[in-house]
């Protein structure tokens, strides 16, 4: 019980710090003007708590099992070569390997209808801000993180360095930044690291939604042909199919919705406008 209360306090402190940083900035340099207490804010706060408390515990066992299984299949000469790398190079390689895994997990979540059922919850946000980062179905988060971390474990890139923890902390903090409602542009740096401009185009409600999958490194999108960096900002966000408004309704929706089986862009004409109904 004490551990649980400590985790809740830890999350509350982090939320307070993130809010103190992003809320004033999003008021001063917003891409799109929107109220602080926007639609679905309460649901996104619930996702913040749920995913922070749940996904780590759910992920631990399958990650250890899959990572160890694939690790045992790796050529010994490769594992020895990786083990001999200096720590700084191991960290760089780990980030690139994890980023490539995250990329393909994320991309498959758009291209495979069953996975899109879960991932569409993240894309159903019609107003983006820093808290949109944690708006995601736990199944979606676990799948993408497995895609990113299993190769890291399989290659033995976790030896001697707290690499998974570094990647999780860095990736999570960066995720809040790239979802933020900030109109800052960073010139040539946008081709090197993910920014709000880069990721907002991933959330656009048109065919460009199936671009910019990388979490931190646009280089990965460039390698696989999905990089999209135009001049203007996207004008609208969301999905074309109806999404329940309640947390419970959204969590259950991948199992109960008759729609949502299409990947990426649906053929509906709603353009992300949810019906005014409860789940």
VOTITOR-802347 format. One line per 8 residues: their letters; for each residue x, y, z of N, C-alpha, C. Coordinates in steps of 0.1 Angstrom, whole numbers, padded with zeros to 4 digits, always signed. Each point is the difference from the previous one (the first is absolute). Layout:
<nodes>
a) X/Y/Z/X/Y/Z/X/Y/Z; ... .
</nodes>
This chain:
<nodes>
xxxxxxxx) +0008/-0012/+0000/-0008/+0012/+0000/+0009/+0013/+0000; +0010/-0001/+0008/+0009/+0012/+0001/+0007/+0002/-0014; +0004/-0011/-0007/+0006/+0001/-0013/-0010/+0007/-0010; -0012/-0005/+0001/-0010/+0006/-0009/-0002/+0015/+0002; -0001/+0004/+0013/-0002/+0014/+0004/+0012/+0008/-0005; +0012/-0006/+0001/+0012/+0007/-0004/-0001/+0002/-0015; -0004/-0010/-0008/-0001/+0002/-0014/-0010/+0011/-0004; -0011/+0000/+0007/-0011/+0010/-0002/+0006/+0014/+0002 .
xxxxxxxx) +0007/+0001/+0012/+0006/+0013/+0003/+0011/+0004/-0011; +0008/-0010/-0004/+0010/+0003/-0010/-0007/+0005/-0013; -0011/-0007/-0004/-0007/+0005/-0012/-0006/+0014/+0001; -0005/+0003/+0012/-0006/+0013/+0003/+0011/+0011/-0001; +0012/-0003/+0005/+0011/+0010/+0000/+0004/+0002/-0015; +0002/-0011/-0007/+0004/+0002/-0014/-0011/+0007/-0008; -0013/-0002/+0002/-0010/+0007/-0007/+0000/+0015/+0004; +0003/+0003/+0012/+0000/+0014/+0004/+0012/+0007/-0007 .
xxxxxxxx) +0012/-0007/-0001/+0011/+0006/-0006/-0002/+0002/-0015; -0006/-0011/-0007/-0003/+0001/-0014/-0010/+0011/-0003; -0010/+0001/+0009/-0010/+0011/-0002/+0006/+0014/+0002; +0009/+0001/+0010/+0006/+0013/+0002/+0009/+0004/-0011; +0005/-0009/-0007/+0009/+0003/-0012/-0009/+0002/-0012; -0009/-0009/-0004/-0006/+0001/-0013/-0012/+0009/+0000; -0008/+0000/+0010/-0013/+0008/+0000/+0003/+0015/-0004; +0009/+0006/+0007/+0003/+0014/-0003/+0005/+0002/-0015 .
xxxxxxxx) +0009/-0009/-0004/+0006/+0000/-0013/-0011/-0002/-0011; -0009/-0009/+0003/-0011/-0003/-0010/-0010/+0012/-0001; +0000/+0008/+0011/-0009/+0012/-0001/+0007/+0011/-0008; +0013/+0001/+0002/+0008/+0011/-0007/+0003/-0003/-0014; +0004/-0012/-0004/+0004/-0003/-0014/-0008/-0012/-0005; -0013/+0001/+0000/-0008/-0012/-0004/-0001/+0000/-0015; +0000/-0012/-0006/-0003/-0002/-0014/-0014/+0003/-0002; -0009/-0006/+0008/-0014/+0002/-0001/-0006/+0005/+0013 .
xxxxxxxx) -0007/+0011/+0001/-0005/+0005/+0012/-0011/-0010/+0006; +0001/-0004/+0012/-0009/-0009/+0006/+0000/+0002/+0015; -0011/-0003/+0007/+0000/+0002/+0015/+0009/-0010/+0007; +0005/+0004/+0011/+0008/-0009/+0008/-0009/-0012/+0004; -0012/+0002/+0004/-0009/-0011/+0003/-0008/-0004/-0012; +0007/-0006/-0009/-0005/-0003/-0013/-0009/-0013/+0001; -0007/-0003/-0011/-0008/-0012/+0000/+0010/-0012/+0002; -0005/-0010/+0007/+0007/-0013/+0002/+0012/+0002/+0010 .
xxxxxxxx) +0001/+0011/+0006/+0012/+0002/+0009/-0001/-0010/+0012; -0012/-0002/+0006/-0001/-0009/+0011/+0003/-0015/-0005; -0004/-0004/-0012/+0003/-0013/-0005/+0015/-0001/-0002; +0007/+0010/-0005/+0014/-0001/-0002/+0008/+0000/+0013; -0005/+0007/+0011/+0006/-0002/+0013/-0001/-0014/+0005; -0012/-0006/-0003/-0002/-0014/+0005/+0010/-0009/-0008; +0002/+0002/-0013/+0010/-0008/-0007/+0014/+0002/+0006; +0003/+0013/+0004/+0013/+0002/+0005/+0003/-0008/+0013 .
xxxxxxxx) -0010/-0001/+0008/+0001/-0008/+0012/+0000/-0015/-0003; -0009/-0004/-0008/-0002/-0015/-0003/+0013/-0005/-0007; +0004/+0007/-0010/+0012/-0006/-0008/+0013/+0001/+0008; +0001/+0010/+0008/+0012/+0002/+0008/+0001/-0011/+0011; -0012/-0004/+0005/+0000/-0010/+0011/+0000/-0015/-0005; -0006/-0001/-0012/-0003/-0014/-0005/+0010/-0006/-0010; +0003/+0008/-0010/+0008/-0006/-0011/+0013/-0005/+0004; +0007/+0006/+0009/+0013/-0005/+0005/-0001/-0014/+0005 .
xxxxxxxx) -0010/-0002/+0009/-0002/-0013/+0006/-0004/-0010/-0010; -0008/+0003/-0010/-0005/-0009/-0010/+0011/-0003/-0009; +0009/+0009/-0003/+0010/-0002/-0010/+0012/-0008/+0005; +0002/+0000/+0013/+0013/-0006/+0005/+0001/-0015/-0004; -0010/-0008/+0002/+0002/-0015/-0002/+0001/-0003/-0015; -0009/+0005/-0009/+0002/-0004/-0014/+0013/+0006/-0006; +0004/+0012/+0005/+0013/+0005/-0005/+0012/-0009/+0004; +0000/-0004/+0012/+0011/-0008/+0005/+0000/-0014/-0007 .
xxxxxxxx) -0012/-0006/-0002/-0001/-0012/-0007/+0004/+0000/-0015; -0006/+0010/-0007/+0003/+0001/-0014/+0015/+0004/-0002; +0004/+0010/+0008/+0014/+0004/-0001/+0010/-0011/+0002; -0002/-0008/+0010/+0009/-0011/+0003/-0001/-0011/-0011; -0012/-0002/-0005/-0001/-0011/-0010/+0007/+0004/-0013; -0002/+0013/-0005/+0007/+0004/-0012/+0015/+0001/+0003; +0004/+0005/+0012/+0014/+0001/+0003/+0007/-0013/-0002; -0006/-0011/+0005/+0006/-0013/-0001/+0002/-0005/-0015 .
xxxxxxxx) -0007/+0007/-0009/+0001/-0004/-0014/+0011/+0008/-0008; +0005/+0010/+0007/+0009/+0009/-0007/+0014/-0007/-0001; +0007/+0003/-0011/+0014/-0006/-0002/+0009/+0005/+0012; +0008/-0009/+0005/+0009/+0003/+0011/+0010/+0011/-0004; +0005/+0000/-0012/+0010/+0009/-0004/-0006/+0015/+0000; -0013/+0001/-0004/-0006/+0013/+0000/-0002/+0005/+0014; -0005/-0009/+0009/-0002/+0004/+0014/+0014/+0004/+0007; +0010/-0007/-0003/+0013/+0004/+0005/+0005/+0013/-0005 .
xxxxxxxx) -0002/+0003/-0012/+0004/+0013/-0006/-0008/+0011/+0006; -0012/-0002/+0003/-0008/+0011/+0006/+0004/+0002/+0014; +0003/-0011/+0007/+0004/+0001/+0014/+0013/+0007/+0002; +0009/+0000/-0010/+0013/+0007/+0000/-0001/+0015/-0003; -0012/+0005/-0004/-0002/+0014/-0004/+0002/+0009/+0013; +0005/+0012/-0002/+0000/+0009/+0011/-0014/+0004/+0004; -0002/+0005/+0012/-0014/+0003/+0005/-0006/+0010/-0008; +0007/+0011/-0004/-0006/+0011/-0008/-0006/-0005/-0013 .
xxxxxxxx) +0008/-0009/-0007/-0004/-0006/-0013/-0012/-0010/+0002; +0001/-0007/+0011/-0012/-0009/+0003/-0012/+0008/+0002; +0000/+0011/+0007/-0012/+0008/+0002/-0005/+0006/-0013; +0009/+0005/-0009/-0005/+0005/-0013/-0006/-0011/-0008; +0007/-0012/-0001/-0006/-0011/-0008/-0013/-0005/+0006; -0001/+0000/+0013/-0013/-0004/+0006/-0011/+0009/-0003; +0003/+0013/+0000/-0011/+0010/-0003/-0004/-0002/-0015; +0009/-0002/-0009/-0003/-0002/-0014/-0008/-0013/-0002 .
xxxxxxxx) +0004/-0011/+0006/-0007/-0013/-0001/-0014/+0002/+0006; -0001/+0006/+0012/-0013/+0001/+0006/-0009/+0009/-0009; +0006/+0011/-0005/-0008/+0009/-0008/-0005/-0007/-0013; +0008/-0008/-0006/-0004/-0008/-0012/-0011/-0010/+0004; +0001/-0006/+0011/-0011/-0009/+0005/-0013/+0007/+0003; +0001/+0012/+0006/-0012/+0008/+0003/-0006/+0004/-0013; +0008/+0004/-0010/-0005/+0004/-0013/-0008/-0010/-0006; +0005/-0013/+0000/-0008/-0010/-0007/-0012/-0005/+0008 .
xxxxxxxx) +0001/+0001/+0013/-0012/-0003/+0008/-0010/+0010/-0002; +0004/+0013/-0001/-0010/+0011/-0002/-0006/-0001/-0014; +0009/-0003/-0010/-0005/-0001/-0014/-0010/-0011/-0002; +0004/-0012/+0006/-0010/-0011/-0001/-0013/+0003/+0007; +0000/+0008/+0010/-0012/+0004/+0007/-0009/+0008/-0009; +0005/+0006/-0010/-0008/+0007/-0011/-0004/-0009/-0011; +0009/-0010/-0003/-0003/-0008/-0012/-0007/-0013/+0002; +0000/-0004/+0012/-0008/-0013/+0003/-0013/+0004/+0007 .
xxxxxxxx) -0011/-0004/-0006/-0013/+0005/+0006/-0002/-0004/+0014; +0004/-0012/+0005/-0003/-0003/+0014/+0008/+0009/+0009; +0013/+0003/-0003/+0008/+0009/+0008/-0006/+0014/-0001; -0005/+0004/-0011/-0006/+0014/-0001/-0012/+0002/+0009; -0007/-0011/+0002/-0011/+0001/+0010/+0005/+0006/+0013; +0011/-0004/+0005/+0006/+0005/+0012/+0007/+0014/-0001; +0007/+0001/-0011/+0008/+0012/-0002/-0009/+0012/-0004; -0011/-0002/-0006/-0009/+0011/-0004/-0004/+0008/+0012 .
xxxxxxxx) +0000/-0006/+0012/-0004/+0008/+0012/+0010/+0012/+0002; +0013/-0003/-0002/+0009/+0011/+0001/-0002/+0011/-0011; -0004/-0004/-0012/-0002/+0009/-0010/-0014/+0007/+0000; -0009/-0005/+0009/-0013/+0006/+0001/+0000/+0014/+0006; +0011/+0004/+0006/+0002/+0014/+0006/-0002/+0010/-0011; -0009/+0009/+0002/-0002/+0011/-0010/+0007/+0013/+0004; +0004/+0000/+0013/+0008/+0012/+0005/+0012/-0006/+0006; +0012/+0004/-0005/+0012/-0005/+0006/+0006/+0009/+0010 .
xxxxxxxx) +0005/-0005/+0011/+0009/+0007/+0009/+0010/-0011/+0006; +0008/+0004/+0009/+0010/-0009/+0006/-0006/-0012/+0005; -0012/+0001/+0006/-0006/-0012/+0007/-0005/-0010/-0010; -0002/+0003/-0013/-0004/-0009/-0010/+0010/-0012/-0001; +0012/+0002/+0005/+0010/-0010/-0001/-0004/-0013/+0006; -0007/+0000/+0011/-0003/-0012/+0007/-0015/-0005/-0003; -0006/+0007/-0009/-0013/-0005/-0004/+0001/-0012/-0010; +0000/-0012/+0005/+0002/-0012/-0008/-0005/-0012/+0008 .
xxxxxxxx) -0004/-0009/-0008/-0005/-0013/+0006/+0012/-0008/+0005; -0001/-0006/+0012/+0012/-0007/+0006/+0005/-0011/-0010; -0009/-0006/-0007/+0004/-0011/-0010/+0009/+0007/-0011; -0003/+0011/-0004/+0007/+0008/-0010/+0014/+0003/+0005; +0001/+0005/+0012/+0013/+0004/+0006/+0009/-0013/+0002; -0006/-0011/+0005/+0008/-0012/+0003/+0005/-0005/-0013; -0008/+0000/-0011/+0005/-0006/-0013/+0011/+0008/-0005; -0001/+0014/-0001/+0010/+0008/-0006/+0013/-0001/+0009 .
xxxxxxxx) -0001/+0000/+0013/+0012/-0001/+0008/+0007/-0013/-0001; -0008/-0011/-0002/+0006/-0013/-0002/+0008/+0000/-0013; -0006/+0007/-0011/+0007/+0001/-0013/+0014/+0007/+0002; +0000/+0010/+0009/+0012/+0008/+0002/+0010/-0007/+0008; -0004/-0006/+0011/+0009/-0005/+0010/+0005/-0014/-0002; -0008/-0008/-0006/+0004/-0014/-0002/+0013/-0001/-0008; +0002/+0008/-0011/+0013/+0000/-0007/+0011/+0005/+0009; -0002/+0009/+0008/+0010/+0005/+0009/+0005/-0011/+0010 .
xxxxxxxx) -0010/-0007/+0006/+0003/-0011/+0009/+0007/-0012/-0008; -0006/-0002/-0012/+0005/-0012/-0008/+0015/+0002/-0004; +0004/+0012/-0003/+0014/+0003/-0004/+0009/+0002/+0012; -0005/-0001/+0012/+0008/+0001/+0012/+0005/+0014/+0003; -0008/+0010/-0005/+0004/+0014/+0001/-0004/+0006/+0014; -0005/-0008/+0009/-0003/+0004/+0013/+0011/-0003/+0010; +0010/-0006/-0004/+0011/-0005/+0009/+0008/+0012/+0006; +0000/+0001/+0013/+0009/+0010/+0006/-0005/+0014/+0000 .
xxxxxxxx) -0011/+0003/-0007/-0005/+0014/+0000/-0015/+0000/+0002; -0005/+0010/+0007/-0015/+0000/+0002/-0007/+0005/-0012; +0002/-0007/-0012/-0005/+0005/-0013/-0015/+0000/-0001; -0007/-0010/+0004/-0014/+0000/-0001/-0006/+0012/+0008; +0005/+0002/+0012/-0005/+0011/+0008/+0002/+0014/-0007; +0012/+0001/-0005/+0004/+0013/-0007/-0009/+0002/-0012; -0003/-0010/-0008/-0008/+0001/-0012/-0014/+0003/+0004; -0006/-0006/+0010/-0013/+0002/+0005/-0002/+0014/+0005 .
xxxxxxxx) +0009/+0005/+0008/-0001/+0014/+0006/+0002/+0010/-0011; +0010/-0002/-0009/+0002/+0010/-0011/-0011/+0000/-0009; -0005/-0012/-0004/-0011/-0001/-0010/-0013/+0005/+0006; -0003/-0002/+0013/-0012/+0005/+0006/+0000/+0015/+0000; +0011/+0006/+0005/+0001/+0015/+0001/-0001/+0006/-0014; +0007/-0006/-0010/-0001/+0005/-0014/-0014/-0001/-0005; -0007/-0011/+0004/-0013/-0002/-0005/-0010/+0012/+0005; +0002/+0005/+0012/-0008/+0011/+0004/+0004/+0012/-0008 .
xxxxxxxx) +0012/+0002/-0003/+0004/+0012/-0008/-0005/-0001/-0014; +0000/-0011/-0007/-0004/+0000/-0014/-0015/+0001/-0002; -0007/-0004/+0011/-0015/+0002/-0001/-0005/+0014/+0004; +0009/+0008/+0006/-0003/+0013/+0005/-0006/+0009/-0010; -0009/+0009/+0004/-0006/+0009/-0009/+0010/+0013/-0001; +0011/-0002/-0006/+0010/+0010/-0001/+0004/+0003/-0015; +0000/+0012/-0004/+0002/+0003/-0014/+0015/+0003/-0003; +0009/-0003/+0009/+0014/+0002/-0003/+0004/-0009/-0012 .
xxxxxxxx) +0009/+0006/-0008/+0007/-0007/-0011/+0015/+0000/+0003; +0007/-0010/-0004/+0014/-0002/+0003/+0009/-0002/-0012; -0004/+0005/-0011/+0008/+0000/-0012/+0005/-0014/-0004; +0013/-0001/-0003/+0006/-0012/-0004/+0000/-0011/+0011; -0002/+0004/+0013/+0000/-0010/+0010/-0013/-0009/-0001; -0010/+0005/-0007/-0012/-0008/-0002/+0003/-0013/-0008; +0011/+0000/-0007/+0003/-0012/-0008/+0009/-0010/+0009; +0004/+0005/+0012/+0008/-0008/+0008/-0007/-0006/+0012 .
xxxxxxxx) -0009/+0008/+0006/-0007/-0004/+0012/-0015/+0003/-0002; -0008/-0008/+0006/-0015/+0002/-0001/-0004/+0013/+0008; -0009/+0007/-0006/-0005/+0013/+0006/-0015/+0000/+0000; -0006/+0009/+0006/-0015/+0001/-0001/-0005/+0001/-0014; +0007/+0008/-0009/-0004/+0001/-0014/+0001/-0014/-0007; +0011/-0007/+0002/+0001/-0013/-0005/-0011/-0009/+0004; -0003/-0001/+0013/-0010/-0009/+0005/-0014/+0004/-0002; -0003/+0013/+0000/-0014/+0005/-0003/-0004/-0005/-0014 .
xxxxxxxx) +0009/-0001/-0009/-0004/-0005/-0014/-0004/-0015/+0001; +0006/-0007/+0010/-0005/-0014/+0001/-0014/-0001/+0005; -0005/+0011/+0007/-0013/+0000/+0005/-0010/+0007/-0009; +0004/+0004/-0011/-0009/+0007/-0009/-0011/-0009/-0005; -0012/+0005/-0003/-0011/-0008/-0004/-0001/-0001/-0015; +0011/-0004/-0006/+0000/-0002/-0015/+0010/-0011/-0003; +0003/-0002/-0013/+0009/-0011/-0004/+0014/+0001/+0006; +0004/+0012/+0005/+0013/+0002/+0006/+0001/-0006/+0014 .
xxxxxxxx) -0011/-0005/+0005/+0001/-0007/+0013/+0009/-0012/+0000; +0001/-0006/-0012/+0009/-0012/-0001/+0014/+0004/-0004; +0006/+0010/+0008/+0013/+0005/-0002/+0006/+0003/+0014; +0013/+0003/+0001/+0006/+0005/+0012/-0003/-0009/+0012; +0004/-0013/-0001/-0003/-0010/+0010/+0010/+0001/+0012; +0012/+0005/-0003/+0011/-0001/+0010/-0003/+0008/+0013; +0005/-0005/+0011/-0002/+0006/+0013/+0009/+0012/+0002; +0013/-0002/-0004/+0010/+0010/+0002/+0009/+0003/-0012 .
xxxxxxxx) +0002/-0009/-0009/+0009/+0001/-0011/-0006/+0000/-0014; -0003/+0012/-0006/-0006/+0000/-0013/+0009/-0008/-0011; +0013/-0002/+0004/+0008/-0007/-0009/-0006/-0014/-0004; -0007/-0006/+0010/-0005/-0013/-0002/-0012/+0001/-0010; -0008/+0010/+0000/-0010/+0002/-0010/+0006/+0003/-0013; +0011/+0007/-0001/+0006/+0003/-0013/+0005/-0013/-0006; +0006/-0009/+0008/+0005/-0012/-0004/-0011/-0009/-0007; -0011/+0000/+0007/-0011/-0009/-0005/-0011/+0008/-0008 .
xxxxxxxx) +0003/+0012/-0004/-0008/+0007/-0010/-0013/+0006/+0005; -0001/+0003/+0013/-0012/+0006/+0006/+0002/+0013/+0006; +0010/+0007/-0003/+0003/+0013/+0006/-0009/+0011/-0008; -0006/+0009/+0008/-0009/+0010/-0006/+0002/+0013/+0008; +0007/+0010/-0006/+0003/+0013/+0006/-0004/+0011/-0010; -0013/+0003/-0001/-0004/+0012/-0008/+0003/+0013/+0007; -0005/+0011/-0006/+0002/+0013/+0006/-0011/+0003/+0011; -0012/-0003/-0003/-0011/+0004/+0008/-0003/-0010/+0011 .
xxxxxxxx) -0008/+0004/+0010/-0004/-0009/+0011/-0013/-0007/-0005; -0003/-0012/+0005/-0013/-0006/-0003/-0012/+0008/+0006; -0011/+0000/-0007/-0012/+0008/+0004/-0009/-0008/+0009; +0000/-0013/+0000/-0010/-0008/+0008/+0006/-0013/+0004; -0004/-0005/+0011/+0004/-0013/+0006/-0012/-0009/+0002; +0004/-0013/+0003/-0011/-0009/+0003/-0001/-0012/-0009; -0011/-0007/+0001/-0003/-0011/-0009/-0014/+0002/-0006; -0003/-0008/-0010/-0013/+0001/-0007/-0011/-0008/+0006 .
xxxxxxxx) +0003/-0009/+0009/-0010/-0009/+0006/-0003/+0005/+0014; -0012/-0004/+0004/-0005/+0005/+0014/+0008/-0007/+0011; +0003/+0007/+0010/+0007/-0006/+0012/-0008/+0003/+0012; -0002/-0009/+0009/-0007/+0002/+0013/+0008/+0011/+0007; -0008/+0008/+0008/+0006/+0011/+0008/+0006/-0004/+0013; -0006/-0011/+0006/+0005/-0004/+0013/+0012/-0008/+0000; +0008/-0001/+0011/+0012/-0008/+0000/-0004/-0015/-0001; -0010/-0004/+0007/-0004/-0014/-0001/-0004/-0004/-0014 .
xxxxxxxx) -0008/+0009/-0006/-0005/-0003/-0013/+0012/-0001/-0010; +0010/+0009/+0001/+0011/-0001/-0009/+0009/-0012/+0003; +0002/-0004/+0012/+0008/-0012/+0003/-0007/-0012/-0006; -0013/-0001/+0001/-0008/-0011/-0005/-0002/+0000/-0015; +0001/+0012/-0006/-0004/+0002/-0014/+0007/-0009/-0010; +0013/-0003/+0001/+0006/-0009/-0010/-0006/-0014/+0000; -0007/-0004/+0011/-0006/-0013/+0001/-0015/+0000/-0004; -0006/+0012/+0000/-0014/+0001/-0001/-0005/+0008/-0013 .
xxxxxxxx) +0009/+0009/-0005/-0005/+0008/-0011/-0001/-0008/-0013; -0011/+0002/-0007/-0001/-0007/-0013/+0009/+0007/-0011; +0003/+0013/+0003/+0009/+0007/-0010/+0014/-0001/+0006; +0009/+0009/-0005/+0013/+0001/+0005/+0010/-0011/-0005; -0005/-0008/-0009/+0009/-0011/-0005/+0009/+0005/-0012; -0003/+0012/-0005/+0009/+0005/-0011/+0012/+0006/+0006; +0011/-0001/-0008/+0013/+0006/+0004/+0000/+0015/-0004; +0007/+0008/+0008/+0003/+0013/-0004/-0013/+0008/-0003 .
xxxxxxxx) -0002/+0004/-0012/-0011/+0008/-0004/-0012/-0008/-0003; -0011/+0004/+0006/-0013/-0007/-0003/-0007/+0007/-0011; -0011/-0006/-0005/-0007/+0006/-0011/-0012/+0008/+0005; -0002/+0002/+0013/-0011/+0008/+0005/+0002/+0014/-0003; -0011/+0008/+0000/+0001/+0014/-0003/-0001/+0009/+0012; +0001/-0006/+0012/-0001/+0007/+0012/+0013/+0009/+0003; +0011/-0004/-0005/+0013/+0007/+0001/+0003/+0003/+0015; -0002/-0010/+0008/+0005/+0001/+0014/-0010/+0006/+0009 .
xxxxxxx) -0012/+0004/-0004/-0010/+0006/+0009/-0008/-0011/+0007; +0002/-0001/+0013/-0007/-0010/+0007/-0014/+0003/+0002; -0009/-0010/+0000/-0014/+0003/+0003/-0001/+0003/+0015; -0010/+0008/+0003/-0002/+0004/+0014/-0008/-0010/+0007; +0008/-0011/+0004/-0006/-0011/+0008/+0010/-0006/+0009; -0005/-0007/+0010/+0009/-0007/+0009/+0001/-0015/-0005; +0011/-0006/+0005/+0003/-0014/-0004/-0011/-0009/+0005 .
</nodes>
